[in-house]
Amino acid sequence: MYEIAIRMTRRNHNAFVHLLAALEKQGFDLGEILITKDIRKIMNARPKVVLYSFFTEEIWEVKDEVKVLKEAFNPLLIAGGYHATAMPKHTLNILGFDIAVIGEGEEAVYSLLKTLKRTQFKTGRELLNIIGLAFYLGWKFVFTGFARVEDFWRFPPYPEGLKLIAPIEISRGCPFGCYYCQTPYMKGFRMRHRPIDQIVKYSRRMKDMRYITPNAFAYGSPGAILKLKKLEALLKALQPLRKEGRRLYYGTFPSEVRPEFVLPETLELLIDYADNRRLAIGAQSGDNAMLKTMHRIHKVEHVQRAVEYMLEYGFEPVVDFIVGLPGETEESQKRSIELMKWIMQKGGKVRAHYFMPLPGTPWARCKPSPLSDEMKKFLGRMAAKGKIEGSWGNQIFLSRKLQRLIEEFYEEPMSYTGWINSAC
Ligand code: SF4
């Protein structure tokens, strides 16, 4: 009989694989945990505790599921992930969770599960000693502090005792602080990296070697500068695994690279040491004023230079844009259209996303700008021809839901840095 269950989904799979590895490393017996993507198995097992991890975009489905579990056998419900960190009161009061884990969960969840086992799964003052939790003590909302795991590589990426794999998180944190992005506020502004030998050791488990990082070319660096030797050392160290038949995908799904890091030197490394001939970069806008407003740091020229280098070296550029950005004018949108056209004419791919206000970011309370007729027509035409990928259509609907959520339930978010400058 299981007392603890993990509600895995396609979207939280990677996060839970890493968390399970951290629990195991700290001595938790994973045999005690029911790990499943099938909610019916949780319903049948009726555990004392169920762990969730989710993004704000998923809260509506999560809320329905929580209601079903509560009515069926009322387990203790624990939430982690971006939404729980940015909106803990909403997570507890509205979604119906009992405990929200705030920040990086590796140590907090371990201490929480150990304590709950000791207290027969009763919550109380014992939880006050665990950093990284929000919950109610009686009627009082308690926040025990933001959980930071600076040296996250103390925990391996995969549990030894389970056959679970996921792309390995090789780097954590990002110094750029783009105003729409949750990463720096959740993971910190300084980039930290797993050591090469650990990455090599665990990459053996993958057939296609893929990695999670905010900027794959910044491996080994505090984040804003290129450390070519460190990047090369990592890629070189993975070559014996390629020789054994594994393929190395670097700077592409599920990660990407910053445009100003796309240089002859970095592309040459990929040609020598990686298998992908597609590379993903974020442009986000074709307007320099807009890039400045959103704190992207790079300019349009960096995007153009990156695309040209990629094509010269035989890579297919995949370039992300966000449309409907706060403060975006018709003129800014025109410039984005021009850049998108230029990329497509050159042979690159464009992926368009609609602006979504995410809790825990400086732009959480900002409204999207309306799309100009020209932008709507352009995106529609290009999508019909299969020239633009991305789901901006569904995201318009989701963005409205997020705006309503934030208007109604806005909370000053818990953050890695302790503060967030609202920028609109
Ligand atoms: S969008 Fe990318 S570069 Fe900007 S803060 Fe997020 S992870 Fe960093």
Boltz pocket constraint, residues with backbone or C-beta under 6 A from the ligand:
constraints:
  - pocket:
      binder: B
      contacts: [[A, 174], [A, 175], [A, 176], [A, 177], [A, 178], [A, 181], [A, 182], [A, 183], [A, 184], [A, 214], [A, 258]]
      max_distance: 6.0
